[in-house]
């Protein structure tokens, strides 16, 4: 595992989406992306953001997909039971200290470009993007509430996404889901990155930081997708525990 994960956060080479992937058939609303994995290498070469090509990705077997899904369901149920007291306390504190709903719902891009509603604990003031519009999260964002800052530091705001995992929108492990606004504007967030379900945690989160920019984060996502299997998912889940307590990211 360690031999295949020798990507350092200091390595700033850009990644690309020049991988030919058969996007799985999905149901529901699907995002239409102009620059995606089916484009030819010649067309992609015209894009200034593309610097290097990632290696091909072999499809995951049906048996392995079944085991990964089984881990998602069992793991999510166990974590929901264990985390329920924390989630109740978090919900009460959010409601007592700031106006607005306890949960924050946001549209994200999932496997094959399918759009789904992602759930989080609300960590910002209500209607935080009403005037500013979509922006990348920042550690010094003054829209974050005091309780929200604590939840973000421990990544407890992500716990409601266990429901997304049970519904099948997400997996416990995979590339973090992004908003359509950013996916449309960053090739690094398209292509092969959308060939698998997004995850609650991922290789980028345990090997580096949660607030990596797309071009850096995608290197870890590609590495994960190229080696995706049950044992790798278990490894990442186990590594997520010390990563959270080490307060990687913010």
Backbone as numpy.savetxt, mean C-alpha at the origin, in Angstrom:
# Nx Ny Nz CAx CAy CAz Cx Cy Cz
16.39 -15.21 1.82 15.57 -14.01 1.82 16.43 -12.76 1.82
17.45 -12.72 2.67 18.27 -11.53 2.75 19.06 -11.30 1.48
19.46 -12.38 0.78 20.20 -12.21 -0.46 19.35 -11.55 -1.52
18.06 -11.83 -1.51 17.19 -11.27 -2.53 16.66 -9.90 -2.18
17.03 -9.35 -1.03 16.46 -8.08 -0.59 17.52 -7.04 -0.36
18.60 -7.09 -1.16 19.69 -6.14 -0.96 19.43 -4.83 -1.68
18.41 -4.14 -1.26 18.10 -2.82 -1.80 18.20 -1.83 -0.66
19.08 -0.89 -0.81 19.30 0.06 0.27 18.48 1.32 0.06
17.98 1.94 1.15 17.22 3.17 1.02 18.02 4.28 0.36
19.38 4.20 0.39 20.20 5.26 -0.19 20.31 5.14 -1.71
19.87 4.00 -2.24 19.92 3.80 -3.69 18.75 4.53 -4.32
19.03 5.57 -5.12 17.98 6.42 -5.66 17.73 6.22 -7.15
18.13 5.06 -7.72 17.86 4.81 -9.13 16.36 4.65 -9.34
15.87 5.25 -10.40 14.45 5.18 -10.69 14.07 3.80 -11.19
12.83 3.37 -10.87 12.32 2.10 -11.37 11.36 2.37 -12.52
10.92 1.31 -13.15 10.08 1.49 -14.33 8.94 0.51 -14.32
8.01 0.67 -15.26 6.88 -0.26 -15.37 6.95 -1.02 -16.68
8.14 -1.27 -17.22 8.31 -1.95 -18.50 8.22 -3.47 -18.36
7.29 -3.95 -17.60 7.09 -5.38 -17.42 5.76 -5.74 -18.06
5.77 -6.75 -18.93 4.55 -7.15 -19.59 3.80 -8.11 -18.67
2.64 -7.67 -18.18 1.88 -8.46 -17.22 0.46 -8.62 -17.73
-0.07 -9.83 -17.65 -1.47 -10.05 -17.96 -2.29 -9.63 -16.75
-2.92 -8.46 -16.85 -3.69 -7.94 -15.74 -4.91 -8.83 -15.50
-5.13 -9.26 -14.24 -6.25 -10.14 -13.96 -7.60 -9.47 -14.21
-8.59 -10.29 -14.53 -9.93 -9.76 -14.74 -10.51 -9.35 -13.40
-11.03 -8.14 -13.33 -11.60 -7.65 -12.08 -13.00 -7.14 -12.33
-13.78 -7.09 -11.27 -15.14 -6.59 -11.35 -15.23 -5.27 -10.61
-16.30 -4.51 -10.92 -16.48 -3.22 -10.27 -15.87 -2.11 -11.12
-15.76 -0.93 -10.53 -15.21 0.23 -11.25 -13.71 0.06 -11.44
-13.28 0.21 -12.66 -11.87 0.04 -12.99 -11.32 1.35 -13.51
-10.16 1.72 -12.99 -9.52 2.96 -13.40 -8.89 2.80 -14.77
-9.10 3.75 -15.65 -8.50 3.73 -16.97 -7.18 4.49 -16.92
-6.08 3.76 -17.07 -4.75 4.37 -17.01 -4.16 4.44 -18.41
-3.68 5.60 -18.78 -3.09 5.75 -20.11 -1.71 5.09 -20.19
-0.73 5.43 -19.32 0.54 4.71 -19.36 0.47 3.49 -18.46
0.36 2.27 -19.01 0.28 1.08 -18.17 1.12 -0.03 -18.75
1.03 -1.21 -18.15 1.96 -2.30 -18.46 1.85 -2.81 -19.88
0.72 -2.61 -20.56 0.56 -3.16 -21.88 1.20 -2.31 -22.97
1.73 -1.18 -22.61 2.37 -0.33 -23.61 3.69 -0.95 -24.05
4.09 -0.66 -25.27 5.32 -1.24 -25.80 6.54 -0.60 -25.17
7.67 -1.30 -25.26 8.92 -0.77 -24.71 9.32 0.51 -25.42
9.03 0.60 -26.73 9.39 1.81 -27.48 8.61 3.01 -26.98
7.34 2.80 -26.72 6.51 3.90 -26.20 6.97 4.30 -24.82
7.30 3.31 -23.98 7.74 3.61 -22.63 9.07 4.34 -22.63
9.91 4.05 -23.61 11.22 4.68 -23.67 11.12 6.17 -23.92
9.96 6.61 -24.46 9.78 8.02 -24.71 9.47 8.80 -23.44
9.14 8.09 -22.37 8.82 8.73 -21.11 10.10 9.07 -20.36
10.32 10.34 -19.98 11.56 10.73 -19.32 11.77 10.11 -17.96
10.70 9.64 -17.29 10.83 9.09 -15.95 11.42 7.68 -15.98
11.35 7.00 -17.10 11.79 5.61 -17.18 13.30 5.55 -17.36
14.01 4.90 -16.46 15.46 4.82 -16.49 16.00 3.40 -16.64
15.40 2.46 -15.93 15.87 1.07 -15.98 14.70 0.13 -16.11
14.94 -1.06 -16.58 13.87 -2.04 -16.75 13.93 -3.06 -15.63
12.76 -3.44 -15.12 12.67 -4.46 -14.08 12.53 -5.82 -14.74
13.00 -6.88 -14.09 12.93 -8.22 -14.68 11.50 -8.73 -14.77
11.22 -9.74 -15.64 9.88 -10.29 -15.77 9.40 -10.92 -14.48
8.10 -11.03 -14.35 7.50 -11.61 -13.15 6.70 -12.84 -13.54
6.99 -13.96 -12.92 6.24 -15.20 -13.17 4.92 -15.15 -12.41
3.82 -15.64 -13.00 2.53 -15.63 -12.31 2.54 -16.56 -11.11
1.80 -16.21 -10.08 1.68 -17.03 -8.89 0.70 -18.17 -9.15
1.02 -19.37 -8.70 0.15 -20.53 -8.94 -1.16 -20.37 -8.16
-2.19 -21.09 -8.63 -3.50 -21.04 -7.96 -3.40 -21.55 -6.52
-2.58 -22.59 -6.33 -2.41 -23.11 -4.98 -1.79 -22.09 -4.04
-0.79 -21.37 -4.52 -0.15 -20.36 -3.71 -1.11 -19.20 -3.44
-1.90 -18.83 -4.45 -2.89 -17.76 -4.26 -3.90 -18.15 -3.18
-4.29 -19.44 -3.18 -5.23 -19.92 -2.16 -4.62 -19.80 -0.77
-3.35 -20.19 -0.61 -2.69 -20.13 0.70 -2.53 -18.69 1.16
-2.21 -17.79 0.24 -2.06 -16.37 0.60 -3.40 -15.81 1.04
-4.47 -16.17 0.32 -5.81 -15.69 0.69 -6.23 -16.27 2.04
-5.91 -17.52 2.28 -6.23 -18.14 3.57 -5.52 -17.41 4.70
-4.25 -17.07 4.48 -3.50 -16.30 5.48 -4.14 -14.95 5.71
-4.61 -14.32 4.64 -5.27 -13.01 4.77 -6.51 -13.09 5.66
-7.33 -14.11 5.43 -8.58 -14.22 6.17 -8.32 -14.57 7.63
-7.52 -15.61 7.86 -7.24 -16.03 9.24 -6.47 -14.94 9.99
-5.46 -14.39 9.35 -4.66 -13.35 9.99 -5.48 -12.12 10.33
-6.34 -11.70 9.41 -7.17 -10.52 9.65 -8.13 -10.72 10.80
-8.74 -11.90 10.86 -9.68 -12.19 11.95 -8.96 -12.20 13.30
-7.79 -12.82 13.36 -7.03 -12.86 14.61 -6.61 -11.45 15.03
-6.12 -10.66 14.09 -5.66 -9.30 14.42 -6.82 -8.41 14.83
-7.99 -8.60 14.22 -9.15 -7.80 14.60 -9.56 -8.09 16.04
-9.54 -9.36 16.41 -9.90 -9.73 17.79 -8.90 -9.15 18.78
-7.60 -9.29 18.47 -6.55 -8.79 19.36 -6.58 -7.27 19.45
-6.83 -6.61 18.32 -6.75 -5.15 18.27 -8.06 -4.46 18.64
-9.13 -5.21 18.86 -10.43 -4.60 19.12 -10.42 -3.60 20.28
-9.83 -3.92 21.45 -9.80 -2.92 22.54 -9.08 -1.63 22.13
-7.97 -1.77 21.40 -7.22 -0.59 20.95 -8.06 0.23 19.97
-8.79 -0.45 19.10 -9.61 0.25 18.12 -10.76 0.99 18.79
-11.34 0.40 19.82 -12.42 1.06 20.56 -11.90 2.33 21.24
-10.76 2.22 21.91 -10.17 3.38 22.58 -9.82 4.47 21.57
-9.25 4.07 20.44 -8.88 5.03 19.40 -10.12 5.76 18.88
-11.19 5.02 18.65 -12.42 5.62 18.16 -12.99 6.63 19.15
-12.98 6.28 20.43 -13.50 7.19 21.46 -12.67 8.46 21.53
-11.34 8.33 21.51 -10.46 9.50 21.58 -10.62 10.41 20.37
-10.77 9.82 19.19 -10.97 10.63 17.99 -12.26 11.44 18.10
-13.31 10.79 18.55 -14.62 11.45 18.67 -14.61 12.54 19.73
-13.87 12.31 20.82 -13.85 13.27 21.93 -12.99 14.49 21.65
-11.99 14.36 20.81 -11.00 15.43 20.66 -11.11 16.24 19.37
-11.92 15.80 18.41 -12.05 16.57 17.17 -13.40 16.31 16.52
-13.90 17.33 15.84 -15.18 17.20 15.15 -15.02 16.37 13.88
-16.02 15.56 13.60 -15.98 14.76 12.38 -16.15 13.28 12.68
-16.21 12.46 11.65 -16.40 11.01 11.84 -15.16 10.32 12.40
-15.36 9.16 12.96 -14.24 8.36 13.49 -13.42 7.77 12.34
-14.11 7.29 11.34 -13.43 6.64 10.22 -13.32 7.58 9.02
-12.25 7.40 8.29 -12.01 8.18 7.09 -12.05 7.24 5.89
-12.87 7.55 4.92 -13.01 6.71 3.73 -12.38 7.43 2.54
-11.65 6.67 1.74 -10.95 7.27 0.61 -10.86 6.26 -0.54
-11.01 6.75 -1.74 -10.92 5.89 -2.91 -9.47 5.58 -3.23
-9.17 4.30 -3.43 -7.82 3.87 -3.77 -7.87 2.95 -4.99
-6.71 2.73 -5.59 -6.59 1.87 -6.77 -6.07 0.51 -6.33
-6.81 -0.54 -6.67 -6.43 -1.89 -6.27 -5.93 -2.72 -7.44
-6.02 -4.02 -7.29 -5.52 -4.96 -8.30 -6.20 -4.73 -9.65
-5.39 -4.68 -10.71 -5.93 -4.50 -12.04 -6.54 -3.14 -12.28
-6.26 -2.17 -11.40 -6.83 -0.83 -11.56 -8.22 -0.68 -10.98
-8.72 -1.71 -10.28 -10.06 -1.63 -9.70 -10.07 -0.63 -8.55
-11.06 0.23 -8.54 -11.19 1.23 -7.48 -11.98 0.65 -6.32
-11.52 0.92 -5.11 -12.24 0.46 -3.92 -12.16 1.53 -2.83
-13.01 1.39 -1.84 -13.04 2.34 -0.72 -12.18 1.81 0.41
-11.15 2.56 0.76 -10.23 2.19 1.84 -10.68 2.86 3.14
-10.56 2.12 4.25 -10.97 2.64 5.56 -9.75 2.87 6.45
-9.77 4.00 7.14 -8.73 4.33 8.11 -9.38 5.05 9.28
-8.68 5.11 10.40 -9.10 6.02 11.45 -8.77 7.44 10.98
-9.68 8.37 11.22 -9.43 9.75 10.82 -8.34 10.35 11.69
-7.28 10.85 11.06 -6.16 11.43 11.80 -6.00 12.93 11.53
-6.77 13.46 10.59 -6.71 14.88 10.27 -8.01 15.57 10.67
-7.99 16.89 10.59 -9.22 17.64 10.81 -10.22 17.25 9.72
-11.50 17.41 10.01 -12.53 17.02 9.05 -12.41 17.85 7.77
-12.62 17.21 6.62 -12.52 17.86 5.31 -11.15 18.51 5.10
-10.09 17.80 5.46 -8.73 18.37 5.41 -8.30 18.74 3.99
-8.81 18.04 2.98 -8.39 18.30 1.61 -9.39 19.16 0.83
-10.34 19.74 1.53 -11.38 20.51 0.86 -10.81 21.67 0.06
-9.81 22.36 0.63 -9.24 23.54 -0.03 -7.90 23.25 -0.70
-7.12 22.31 -0.16 -5.78 22.04 -0.69 -5.78 21.02 -1.81
-6.74 20.11 -1.81 -6.73 19.02 -2.77 -5.77 17.93 -2.35
-5.63 16.87 -3.15 -4.75 15.75 -2.80 -3.28 16.17 -2.74
-2.61 15.85 -1.66 -1.18 16.12 -1.52 -0.54 14.93 -0.83
0.79 14.74 -1.02 1.51 13.68 -0.34 1.51 13.95 1.16
1.40 12.90 1.95 1.45 13.04 3.40 2.82 13.55 3.82
2.85 14.38 4.85 4.11 14.95 5.35 4.14 14.86 6.87
5.31 14.62 7.48 5.40 14.45 8.93 5.04 15.71 9.71
5.17 16.89 9.09 4.90 18.13 9.81 3.58 18.76 9.38
2.66 17.94 8.86 1.37 18.43 8.36 0.55 18.97 9.53
0.21 20.27 9.48 -0.53 20.87 10.59 -2.01 20.52 10.58
-2.45 19.76 9.59 -3.84 19.31 9.55 -4.06 18.07 10.42
-2.97 17.42 10.83 -3.06 16.22 11.66 -3.41 16.60 13.09
-4.39 15.92 13.67 -4.80 16.19 15.04 -3.81 15.58 16.03
-3.80 16.03 17.30 -2.90 15.44 18.30 -3.08 13.93 18.44
-4.32 13.46 18.50 -4.58 12.03 18.59 -4.16 11.34 17.29
-4.43 12.00 16.17 -4.06 11.45 14.88 -2.56 11.27 14.74
-1.80 12.18 15.32 -0.34 12.08 15.23 0.16 10.83 15.97
-0.45 10.53 17.10 -0.08 9.33 17.86 -0.45 8.08 17.07
-1.66 8.08 16.51 -2.11 6.92 15.73 -1.21 6.68 14.53
-0.80 7.76 13.88 0.08 7.62 12.72 1.46 7.11 13.12
1.96 7.61 14.22 3.30 7.22 14.65 3.38 5.72 14.89
2.31 5.15 15.43 2.27 3.71 15.69 1.56 2.94 14.57
1.14 3.66 13.51 0.45 3.06 12.37 -0.87 2.39 12.77
-1.45 2.84 13.87 -2.72 2.28 14.32 -3.89 2.78 13.47
-3.68 3.87 12.75 -4.74 4.40 11.89 -5.06 3.44 10.74
-4.16 2.49 10.47 -4.35 1.56 9.37 -5.18 0.33 9.76
-5.45 0.16 11.05 -6.14 -1.06 11.51 -7.48 -1.33 10.83
-8.30 -0.30 10.54 -9.58 -0.58 9.86 -9.41 -1.24 8.50
-8.21 -1.21 7.93 -7.99 -1.84 6.63 -8.00 -3.37 6.73
-8.03 -3.89 7.95 -8.24 -5.33 8.11 -9.60 -5.72 7.53
-10.56 -4.79 7.59 -11.87 -5.04 6.98 -11.75 -5.09 5.46
-10.91 -4.22 4.90 -10.66 -4.27 3.46 -10.04 -5.61 3.06
-9.18 -6.14 3.93 -8.54 -7.42 3.65 -9.56 -8.55 3.67
-10.45 -8.53 4.64 -11.49 -9.56 4.72 -12.42 -9.51 3.52
-12.68 -8.31 3.04 -13.55 -8.14 1.87 -12.87 -8.57 0.57
-11.56 -8.67 0.59 -10.84 -9.06 -0.61 -10.33 -7.89 -1.43
-10.53 -6.66 -0.94 -9.98 -5.49 -1.63 -8.46 -5.46 -1.53
-7.95 -5.94 -0.40 -6.53 -5.87 -0.10 -6.04 -7.22 0.39
-4.73 -7.33 0.52 -4.08 -8.47 1.15 -3.34 -7.95 2.38
-2.94 -8.84 3.28 -2.16 -8.39 4.41 -0.81 -7.83 3.95
-0.27 -8.40 2.88 1.04 -7.98 2.37 0.92 -7.63 0.90
1.53 -6.53 0.52 1.53 -6.11 -0.87 1.92 -4.65 -0.98
1.97 -4.12 -2.19 2.26 -2.69 -2.35 1.16 -1.86 -1.70
1.52 -0.78 -1.06 0.51 0.07 -0.44 -0.39 0.69 -1.51
-1.72 0.72 -1.29 -2.63 1.28 -2.29 -2.52 2.81 -2.35
-2.55 3.34 -3.55 -2.46 4.79 -3.73 -3.76 5.34 -4.28
-3.92 6.65 -4.20 -5.10 7.31 -4.73 -5.02 7.44 -6.25
-6.18 7.43 -6.92 -6.19 7.58 -8.38 -5.45 8.83 -8.85
-5.55 9.91 -8.10 -4.90 11.17 -8.47 -3.40 10.97 -8.67
-2.77 10.21 -7.77 -1.32 10.01 -7.85 -0.96 8.90 -8.83
-1.80 7.86 -8.92 -1.52 6.76 -9.84 -1.52 7.27 -11.28
-2.44 8.18 -11.60 -2.50 8.74 -12.95 -1.25 9.54 -13.29
-0.60 10.10 -12.28 0.50 11.03 -12.52 1.89 10.41 -12.35
1.96 9.18 -11.84 3.26 8.56 -11.59 3.30 7.17 -12.21
4.12 7.00 -13.25 4.25 5.70 -13.88 4.72 4.63 -12.90
5.51 5.02 -11.92 6.03 4.06 -10.95 4.91 3.39 -10.16
3.72 3.99 -10.13 2.60 3.44 -9.38 1.66 2.63 -10.26
2.03 2.43 -11.51 1.18 1.71 -12.45 1.81 0.36 -12.82
1.43 -0.19 -13.96 2.03 -1.41 -14.47 1.95 -2.60 -13.54
3.09 -3.25 -13.35 3.14 -4.49 -12.58 2.73 -4.28 -11.13
2.85 -3.09 -10.63 2.46 -2.82 -9.24 0.98 -3.07 -9.01
0.19 -3.00 -10.08 -1.24 -3.24 -9.97 -1.63 -4.68 -10.32
-0.62 -5.54 -10.53 -0.89 -6.93 -10.88 -1.26 -7.77 -9.66
-1.01 -7.27 -8.46 -1.36 -7.98 -7.23 -2.21 -7.06 -6.34
-2.85 -7.65 -5.35 -3.65 -6.84 -4.44 -2.74 -5.94 -3.60
-3.18 -4.74 -3.31 -2.41 -3.88 -2.40 -2.43 -4.47 -0.99
-1.47 -4.07 -0.17 -1.34 -4.68 1.15 -1.42 -3.70 2.30
-1.69 -4.26 3.47 -1.67 -3.49 4.71 -0.25 -3.13 5.09
0.68 -4.02 4.78 2.09 -3.76 4.96 2.83 -4.34 3.76
4.12 -4.04 3.65 4.86 -4.52 2.50 6.35 -4.50 2.75
7.10 -4.94 1.76 8.55 -4.99 1.90 9.14 -3.60 2.08
8.57 -2.61 1.42 9.06 -1.23 1.56 8.90 -0.74 3.00
7.84 -1.18 3.66 7.57 -0.71 5.02 8.49 -1.35 6.05
8.93 -2.59 5.81 9.79 -3.24 6.80 11.27 -3.05 6.51
11.62 -2.73 5.26 13.01 -2.53 4.92 13.42 -1.06 4.88
12.43 -0.17 4.84 12.74 1.25 4.73 11.72 2.06 5.51
11.10 3.05 4.88 10.20 3.94 5.59 8.86 4.06 4.87
7.82 4.37 5.64 6.47 4.45 5.11 6.29 5.63 4.17
7.11 6.68 4.30 6.89 7.89 3.51 7.85 8.02 2.34
8.31 6.88 1.79 9.15 6.91 0.60 8.37 7.51 -0.57
9.09 8.19 -1.47 8.48 8.70 -2.68 8.26 7.53 -3.65
7.30 7.66 -4.59 6.93 6.53 -5.46 8.09 5.85 -6.16
9.02 6.62 -6.73 10.11 6.02 -7.50 11.03 5.18 -6.65
11.11 5.47 -5.35 11.96 4.70 -4.44 11.19 3.49 -3.89
9.95 3.74 -3.53 9.11 2.69 -2.97 8.89 1.54 -3.96
8.79 1.90 -5.23 8.44 0.89 -6.24 9.52 -0.17 -6.39
10.78 0.14 -6.08 11.84 -0.87 -6.16 11.57 -2.02 -5.21
11.12 -1.69 -4.00 10.79 -2.73 -3.03 9.54 -3.49 -3.46
8.57 -2.76 -4.04 7.35 -3.42 -4.49 7.64 -4.43 -5.59
8.50 -4.06 -6.55 8.87 -4.98 -7.60 9.60 -6.20 -7.04
10.49 -5.98 -6.11 11.23 -7.08 -5.50 10.27 -8.04 -4.82
9.26 -7.50 -4.13 8.27 -8.35 -3.47 7.47 -9.15 -4.50
6.98 -8.48 -5.53 6.14 -9.14 -6.53 6.90 -10.25 -7.24
8.18 -10.04 -7.50 9.01 -11.03 -8.18 9.21 -12.29 -7.33
9.09 -12.15 -6.00 9.34 -13.28 -5.10 8.12 -13.64 -4.25
6.97 -13.15 -4.62 5.75 -13.28 -3.82 5.39 -14.74 -3.56
5.24 -15.08 -2.28 4.82 -16.42 -1.88 4.38 -16.37 -0.42
3.85 -17.47 0.08 3.34 -17.51 1.46 4.45 -17.23 2.47
5.61 -17.86 2.30 6.70 -17.69 3.26 7.19 -16.24 3.29
7.25 -15.60 2.13 7.67 -14.20 2.10 6.65 -13.31 2.81
5.36 -13.60 2.62 4.32 -12.84 3.32 4.44 -13.00 4.83
4.70 -14.24 5.28 4.87 -14.49 6.71 6.09 -13.73 7.24
7.16 -13.73 6.47 8.39 -13.02 6.86 8.10 -11.53 7.02
7.41 -10.93 6.05 7.12 -9.50 6.09 6.20 -9.16 7.26
5.20 -10.01 7.51 4.29 -9.78 8.64 5.05 -9.80 9.96
5.96 -10.75 10.11 6.75 -10.83 11.34 7.69 -9.62 11.48
8.24 -9.18 10.36 9.14 -8.03 10.39 8.40 -6.72 10.60
7.08 -6.71 10.34 6.29 -5.49 10.53 6.19 -5.12 12.00
6.18 -6.12 12.89 6.02 -5.86 14.33 7.17 -5.00 14.86
8.43 -5.40 14.69 9.52 -4.52 15.16 9.58 -3.21 14.37
9.16 -3.21 13.11 9.18 -1.97 12.31 8.23 -0.94 12.89
7.06 -1.40 13.36 6.09 -0.50 13.97 6.62 0.06 15.28
7.18 -0.80 16.12 7.69 -0.34 17.41 8.95 0.51 17.25
9.68 0.32 16.15 10.85 1.16 15.89 10.43 2.51 15.34
9.10 2.66 15.07 8.52 3.90 14.56 9.17 4.32 13.25
9.35 3.35 12.34 9.84 3.70 11.01 8.79 4.55 10.33
9.24 5.51 9.56 8.32 6.47 9.00 7.96 7.45 10.09
6.65 7.75 10.23 6.23 8.69 11.29 4.76 8.46 11.57
